[in-house]
Amino acid sequence: MSVRGNQFRSNSFKNESGDKQSSKSTASRPSKERFNIMPRLDFQNGRLFKIIGLVFVVLSLYFLIAFTSYLFTWQDDHSYVIDANGGWGNLFKTFEELQQVNINPVVSNWLGKIGALLAHQFIYEWFGLASFLFIFVFFVIGYRLLFKVKIFSIEKTLAYSLFFLLFISLTLGFAHSFISDAPHYLEGEFGFWTNKLLTAQIGKAGVAGLIGFLGLSILIIAYNIDFKLPERKKKESLVPDLSEEEVEETENEMRSGSVEFTLNDRLARDQRKAQQVGIQPSTRFEEPEEREIIPERSAPISPMANVQLETTPIVPIPPVVPIPAPIPPVVPAAPVIRDVVEMPMEVTPAAVPELELEPEPELEDEPELELVIEKSEEEKTSDELVRQFGNYDPTLDLASYKYPGLDLLENYGSNKISVNADELEANKNKIVNTLLHYNIEIDKIKATIGPTVTLYEIIPAPGVRISKIKNLEDDIALSLAALGIRIIAPMPGKGTIGIEVPNLHPEMVSMKSILATEKFQNTTMELPIAMGKTISNEVYIGDLAKMPHLLVAGATGQGKSVGINSILVSLLYKKHPSQLKFVLVDPKKVELTLFNKIERHFLAKLPGEADAIITDTKKVINTLNSLCIEMDQRYDLLKDAQVRNLKEYNEKFIKRKLNPNNSHRFLPYIVLIVDEFADLMMTAGKEVEAPIARLAQLARAIGIHLVLATQRPSVNIITGTIKANFPARLAFRVLSKIDSRTILDSGGADQLIGRGDMLLSTGNDLIRLQCAFVDTPEVDRISEFIGNQRGYPEAYQLPEYIDEAAESAKLDFDPKDRDSMFEDAARLIVMHQQGSTSLIQRKLKLGYNRAGRIIDQLEATGVVGPFEGSKAREVLIPDDYALEQFLNDLKNN
């Protein structure tokens, strides 16, 4: 059907082009034909097929309503449809004529007289309830012609429907012979009289046997069921056998060009064919033959003659063939010749001289030496503690903690490939035609279907330059009418050129489908992150501990916040609260607020802070510096423990080889997540860049990992110092090629289609992924599930950071040496709730230097907050009454 469809579309394209040319040639002749814009209903433009399909669909709905109504109203309409003329003669009789012959002129069928007559004709007089199959046949034909979508094969539909029409009518007639009070319309006239005829000839037992025979026959035809006795012992085979159902399904898909034969399928098929003709099948693994047509150079090239489309949605792994253990060589007593083998030299037992070995003199009373390793006192103590208490278990603090379940997540999408063969064939033809326009020949094309993008791998003919195809990116996108395509020339590790084309109906990848996979459940990664699915529809899991830091960029609305939520949810599903802590920085104040509920389980904060999620720029600076202090303290612990990284340190602590009295403790991983890094760089660039760069350079060994997200990946935001220490970059769709090169060091991010489509760069290669989608209600349910459980008394405490500059300013300030205008300035600041030097200058008519000294004194006494760049200082006293009390206390002190 796909070949006919392509010919049909190509013919229609030629006709339309021909009409355009003819119209141009006859433009000089004025006639009425030039103004005739009514389309012709012919078989070439496809309109007539659509109208016929619409008729069949409407007809199926009409029959459905009429037949269904007949099941309830057949007794009321029985006098109308039964007549000497067959009932159809009543259709044209008047109301009075029907009353004269005692016929009820009022019809109860939902579709009136015609509906009642049609239902009676099909159900009562013909095939009974089996007539409902006509509805199915009409709908399949109409849907096929109207929407050009192949849901069932028309040939098989007609064949099976005809068989079941007769089979069901006969079966219901046979069952009706045992039930006397059942209505006659169950089997219809056909089933009733056929059953009467067969019963008179072969009896009821014969009719029952015939019905059973027909039922088993259709099962064999449709499903090819086997009637085999169970074998006692199944022989081992190097090639696994496939069921007949799988073979038939594979062959059908091969005919439609939707799958590619794998090695195991080919061997199983050859083995079955060899057994049918009586030939011993070969057990050697042979490479599958290439199924493409290589045209001769001298012959004229047809656009579609030398291109074969192969698709590989999912490539199965070949089975492991058991290799027998090697048998030790046995030297026979006499040479036995079995095979004629050419050997470079023949060796017989007589040619080998026997060597006599003298026995070694036995040493009498030789003392045996034993190696004794003395353990240190610490090792003896640790072994004793392990024997007495076992290994240290950090999860015992929250032993009753339960991991969130998959029922908290929603299952979006159908998790099925939504690309049909027609779409693949159409895209293949457009790509080939576009390249042929520029004299670029293709030897082979292959398609790999992903959730949102299909990868077409092409092998150009010898002599074609790769750069020539690379420059046609916009032309191919124009011919495909795609949102944006991406050309990979050449593909890493392959001798092909990749063209990524967005699917017409992209499939959403749900977080539930990723977390439920065996790959995520059985992973041994330290910090597993469920990123999404690759272009080959495989689940991709990344390890944040080996990245070791991640830089995320993407324009607004392209899935950046969903990507951060997927990272957090993945870690929450895999790690215990004692093993992982988050430091969340949210300058937008609304993205990460859902995780407030897990503060006592997974969050870390500075001592004395009320909120664990940081939104203030000054607190971000203090938190980053506090993480630097935590990093230095951890490195001191690693140095004392004589290990190189956090994993070795925790393993040593679990085995009780480190003394807690020496400040050793179990160290959890710390993940710092900044939702909008650009805002921090704009408000406090240098103060933020220095600790970020220091953490990125040194913190990977001690378990502190950074995830920075920004929607503007410009060079002044992602500086060279920061970028050099983030080998892993995750790019959602950006708006320009410059931003793509800034985040990935290459183009491609500007060609993404958005809505979770992303590129992951791990330093070596570039991987295209569809991000796993997790919605806000799901995150809320997960946070609430964790937050309702028993947690730690408070959040994880980071080391306290003291700003030395602010403390020195407070120490240098003498309350007795304050300015005479100090109290007036304080009242002015509190009244306006705006702490700025310019306000004091204007209102009190002071110079800049004196106003600056007064602001420093107000900061030292705690009236205003610290300097925040271009923003006004925060006023720490709310009203005048609190200020008067404060000034009185200041005077008394």
Disulfide bonds with the S-S distance in Angstrom:
none
